[in-house]
Amino acid sequence: MAMKSTNQKAWFFVLPVVVLVAFNALIPLMTVVNYSVQETFGNNVFFFEGVKWFEDVLHSERFHASLLRQLSFTGIILVIEIPLGVAIALTMPQKGFWVSVCLVLMALPLLIPWNVVGAMWNIFALPDIGLLGRMINGIGIDYNFTQDPTAAWFTTILMDVWHWTSLVVLLAYAGLRSIPEAYYQAAKIDGAGSWAVFRHIQLPKMKRVLTIAILLRFMDSFMIYTEPFVLTGGGPGNATTFLSIDLVKIALGQFDLGPAAAMSLIYFLIVLLLCWVFYTLMMKDEDQ
Amino acid sequence: MSLVLKNVVKRVGSETHIYDTSVELKDEGFNILLGTTLSGKTSLIQLMAGLERPTSGEIWFQGKNVTGVPVQKRNVSMVHQQFINYPNFSVFENIASPLRVVRLSRAQIDERVGRVAEMLKLTPMLGRNPNELSGGQQQRTALARALVKDSDLILLDEPLANLDYKLREELRDELPKLFADRGCMVVYATSEPAEALSLGGHTAALHGGQITQYGETAAVYRQPSSLRAAKVFSDPPINSAQVTKKEGRIYLNDQISWAVTPSQEHIADGNYNMAVRAHHITPLPPGGASVQISGRVLVTELSGSESVAHFNLDDQTWISQSHGVHANEVGAVTTFHIDVDRCLFFDLDDKRIAA
């Protein structure tokens, strides 16, 4: 009897989470699944279409192009932000007054709303009145991110690096600070140089936080929407139309609910799959 | 071979970690730095290693002034309290790392790592990663790294403190054998009197950033030069009280007094601090001269074949430690016997007068 009542109680503790997850994830997801297998007409008329939309999306060149853009963007920002973040964390002071100054400065970009970041950089990079745009043109480089795809990519990547490298810095710095002083002493006694200290002590000890940093940066950048939408609107042409921007164009611009829903699910599965691959690869050594 | 500290002082900011310290460490056996937490053990070890520079004073090693010589150029090894190994190296690579830096040949490295691993019973673990090993094996790996190179000075900073009781005893018994006939100096910091006694050699008792006494371990234990040194070297804590010597008798209070024993005859009349170790206060009278004291038992601990009782007398807690199991009922007034021949006397400037 006592056993049974304990079990009943346990359900009550789980209930809030179940409700939260249901409203937060499961129910919206099922709505999307529902749309993804039907053709929608006006007046709430639906026809079952099976996996047709999925096939369409997977074969569509437009989807391939945005996926490729998305992968390139994420790849580039990871290659820049992770090493840059680690490098900045390594140069930050370990103690004293300047620690808090550095941390606050580092945290500032993270506190700015994403659409404000987009708007800021839009104005900052305008070729005629923006500080950055005027400067680049001033040194003789023809730069106009609203017309030139390369300039648009350059600006988008620069904006993302400015906005998010701080996150990597903060995580890497926390990882560095958790290394006991004795490790550095042992390395000093062995006569290890600073590269060896980085390679064999700091990097392995930062592995876990860097895994988190890479995963977070991967997920966030793979789902990036607001900043490029405000900055370039996906243009010029389709040059910076990443997956999420494309998705919104299909769903809300063209009101193709079926294909958009199918694309959302494929998008979701890609993020999930890549995260799993990343995580497994990076944690492989830990489980040996 | 010798390690000499001359008037070494270490200050960090406004804090003094080591007060003016001069000592000449002997080169045979272990040199033990015995002291509680914050007594300056780690600071001294780091000064000796060359990881830190003294604020003032000099450090001489093998007849050379090494005060300003950085640790890389000193040929020292160190084992820390935490288990420090390179996380992404195998046990073999960890042990080999000091040899790689000095660029020994492959065959030499294999041979030396093999020998040290054999000595520390690590041979089956050579291919594994340190974080897959137990704490004891991780610390063995760190010890092996310290032993593999021919250091002139090996510093051990509470190497057994993070190990559990069984592993600690096991490794403690092995340590003297590991360092025997290596021809290097060994400095070993610990906070445990029992560890110092079982390792032997010489002991420096540390208190509040100062070496209060240095000498053979047994001598420092038996004849502490000050009450502070005696306190550092006692577990359970040593009992101490103010006593008065008057007309051939020593008075603990108005009721308790005894006639001086031959070793106490030369003490001049006056007030002294007396100290007596817990195992010299026993429920049964010792063989020689003794005096009875009674007090209410506050706490009693039985551990195997030992009994420890904390009792109260004149608003002061006394500790008795004895062989065998004694009931020592809590709350009951119980009589104990002080072995008066074993009492230590210190004058009010904390200098030992008689033992």
Boltz contact constraints between the chains, C-beta under 6 A:
constraints:
  - contact:
      token1: [A, 180]
      token2: [B, 82]
      max_distance: 6.0
  - contact:
      token1: [A, 182]
      token2: [B, 80]
      max_distance: 6.0
  - contact:
      token1: [A, 182]
      token2: [B, 82]
      max_distance: 6.0
  - contact:
      token1: [A, 182]
      token2: [B, 84]
      max_distance: 6.0
  - contact:
      token1: [A, 183]
      token2: [B, 84]
      max_distance: 6.0
  - contact:
      token1: [A, 185]
      token2: [B, 51]
      max_distance: 6.0
  - contact:
      token1: [A, 186]
      token2: [B, 84]
      max_distance: 6.0
  - contact:
      token1: [A, 188]
      token2: [B, 71]
      max_distance: 6.0
  - contact:
      token1: [A, 189]
      token2: [B, 71]
      max_distance: 6.0
  - contact:
      token1: [A, 189]
      token2: [B, 78]
      max_distance: 6.0
  - contact:
      token1: [A, 190]
      token2: [B, 97]
      max_distance: 6.0
  - contact:
      token1: [A, 190]
      token2: [B, 98]
      max_distance: 6.0
  - contact:
      token1: [A, 190]
      token2: [B, 101]
      max_distance: 6.0
  - contact:
      token1: [A, 191]
      token2: [B, 72]
      max_distance: 6.0
  - contact:
      token1: [A, 191]
      token2: [B, 101]
      max_distance: 6.0
  - contact:
      token1: [A, 200]
      token2: [B, 86]
      max_distance: 6.0
  - contact:
      token1: [A, 204]
      token2: [B, 87]
      max_distance: 6.0
  - contact:
      token1: [A, 204]
      token2: [B, 88]
      max_distance: 6.0
